Amino acid sequence: MPRFDSGARYDSGLRFDQPSPTPTKKRKPKSMKHQVWFPIRIGDQIVWVRNFGNKLPTHATVLALDPAAVTAILLDVANVIYALEAYRGAVATFPDAAYQRIEDALNNEGIDGEIEWLGFTAPAGAPDAVAYGCLSRIFTYINDTIKDADAYDAAIGADLGTEPPWCPRPCPP
């Protein structure tokens, strides 16, 4: 163990008697505002997104929505469905296989040949790629465009799933 005044240094290159540099704060990703009409459970989210994607074209004309914007949102919807359903499901099975491969690589001499490391293959059927943040864009589109449309009402909102479910007063938290 070096003495305090020996001039020894620790990992950062500073001497023991020098103050540590102030750590820089890591930026947290911008969090989405909770949407009271969006389900919490992932299975329910898939159902909600499918419903929204299926019914948006029906209401687009009545709400006078820009067809190009609707097409872009529907592509975002397709990516959300792929992420929550197909990709998430495929990723869920990968860790067990990867940990088994590590265990075999370290301890299983009974397997012939050289170690073959696993690579994750994404499931087929991926929609056209979009920029990151597709669910955030859907929420923004709903709050800033759909709900601001002159023809938007509670019936359209209920059909699209963009209105909170009705509950008797007082509503449970």
C-alpha positions in Angstrom: 0.0 0.0 0.0 1.5 3.3 -1.0 1.9 6.1 1.5 -0.4 9.1 1.2 2.4 11.5 0.5 4.4 9.2 -1.8 3.2 10.7 -5.0 1.3 7.5 -6.0 -1.7 8.0 -8.2 -5.0 6.3 -8.5 -6.9 5.3 -11.7 -7.8 8.8 -12.8 -4.2 10.0 -12.8 -4.8 12.3 -9.8 -2.7 12.0 -6.7 -4.3 10.7 -3.5 -4.1 14.1 -1.9 -5.9 15.9 -4.8 -9.6 16.3 -4.7 -11.6 14.1 -7.1 -13.0 15.8 -10.2 -16.7 16.6 -10.0 -18.6 13.9 -11.8 -20.6 14.9 -14.8 -24.3 14.3 -14.7 -25.7 11.8 -17.2 -28.6 13.1 -19.1 -31.8 11.2 -18.6 -33.8 10.5 -21.7 -36.8 12.7 -22.1 -39.7 10.8 -20.5 -43.2 10.7 -22.1 -46.1 12.3 -20.3 -48.5 9.6 -19.1 -51.5 9.4 -21.3 -54.5 8.4 -19.2 -56.1 6.6 -22.2 -53.0 4.5 -23.0 -52.9 1.1 -21.2 -50.2 0.2 -18.8 -49.9 -3.5 -19.5 -48.0 -4.4 -22.7 -50.6 -6.9 -24.0 -53.2 -4.2 -23.7 -50.9 -1.7 -25.4 -50.7 -4.0 -28.4 -54.5 -4.2 -28.6 -54.8 -0.4 -28.2 -52.2 0.3 -30.9 -53.8 -2.2 -33.3 -57.2 -0.6 -32.7 -55.9 2.9 -33.2 -54.1 1.9 -36.4 -57.1 0.1 -37.8 -59.6 2.9 -37.1 -57.5 6.0 -37.9 -58.0 5.7 -41.7 -61.7 5.6 -41.1 -61.8 8.9 -39.2 -59.1 10.7 -41.2 -61.4 12.2 -43.7 -64.0 13.4 -41.1 -61.2 14.9 -39.1 -59.6 16.5 -42.2 -56.2 14.9 -41.5 -53.4 15.3 -44.0 -53.1 11.9 -45.8 -49.3 12.0 -45.8 -49.2 12.6 -42.0 -51.7 9.7 -41.5 -49.5 7.4 -43.6 -46.5 8.4 -41.5 -48.4 7.7 -38.3 -49.6 4.4 -39.6 -45.9 3.4 -40.3 -45.1 4.4 -36.7 -48.0 2.3 -35.5 -46.6 -0.7 -37.5 -43.2 -0.2 -35.8 -44.8 0.0 -32.4 -46.7 -3.2 -33.0 -43.5 -5.0 -34.3 -41.5 -3.7 -31.3 -44.0 -4.7 -28.6 -45.1 -8.0 -30.1 -42.7 -9.7 -32.5 -39.3 -8.2 -31.5 -39.9 -8.2 -27.7 -41.2 -11.7 -27.9 -38.1 -12.9 -29.8 -35.7 -11.0 -27.4 -37.3 -12.6 -24.4 -36.2 -16.1 -25.4 -32.6 -15.1 -26.2 -31.1 -14.5 -22.7 -31.7 -18.1 -21.6 -30.0 -19.5 -24.7 -27.1 -17.0 -24.3 -26.6 -17.9 -20.7 -26.6 -21.6 -21.5 -24.0 -21.0 -24.2 -21.8 -19.2 -21.7 -22.2 -22.1 -19.3 -21.3 -24.6 -22.0 -18.3 -22.5 -23.1 -16.9 -22.3 -19.7 -17.7 -25.7 -18.2 -18.9 -28.3 -20.8 -16.1 -30.3 -22.2 -18.5 -32.8 -23.7 -19.5 -30.7 -26.7 -17.4 -31.4 -29.8 -15.9 -28.6 -31.9 -15.2 -24.9 -31.3 -17.3 -22.5 -29.4 -20.0 -20.8 -31.6 -21.3 -17.6 -30.2 -24.9 -16.9 -30.6 -26.1 -14.0 -32.7 -29.6 -12.6 -32.3 -31.7 -12.7 -35.4 -34.6 -10.3 -35.5 -37.9 -11.9 -36.4 -39.2 -11.5 -40.0 -41.8 -9.0 -40.9 -40.2 -5.8 -39.8 -42.0 -2.7 -41.2 -40.1 0.0 -43.0 -37.8 1.7 -40.5 -38.7 5.0 -39.0 -36.8 7.4 -36.7 -36.6 6.5 -33.0 -39.5 7.7 -30.8 -42.5 6.3 -32.9 -44.8 6.0 -29.8 -44.0 9.5 -28.8 -44.8 10.8 -32.3 -48.1 8.9 -32.1 -49.0 10.6 -28.8 -48.0 14.0 -30.1 -50.0 13.5 -33.2 -53.1 12.5 -31.2 -52.8 15.4 -28.7 -51.7 18.1 -31.2 -53.5 17.2 -34.4 -56.4 14.7 -33.9 -57.8 16.2 -30.7 -57.5 19.7 -32.1 -59.5 18.8 -35.2 -62.8 20.6 -35.5 -64.8 17.4 -36.0 -63.2 15.5 -33.1 -65.7 14.5 -30.4 -66.0 12.0 -27.6 -67.5 9.3 -29.9 -64.5 9.5 -32.3 -62.2 9.6 -29.3 -63.8 6.5 -27.8 -63.6 4.6 -31.1 -59.9 5.5 -31.5 -59.2 4.9 -27.8 -57.9 8.4 -27.3 -60.3 9.3 -24.5 -60.0 8.0 -21.0 -62.4 5.2 -20.1 -65.6 6.3 -18.3 -65.7 5.6 -14.6 -68.2 6.6 -12.0 -67.2 9.5 -9.7 -65.0 9.3 -7.9 -62.7 7.5 -10.2 -60.2 5.1 -8.6 -56.6 6.1 -8.8 
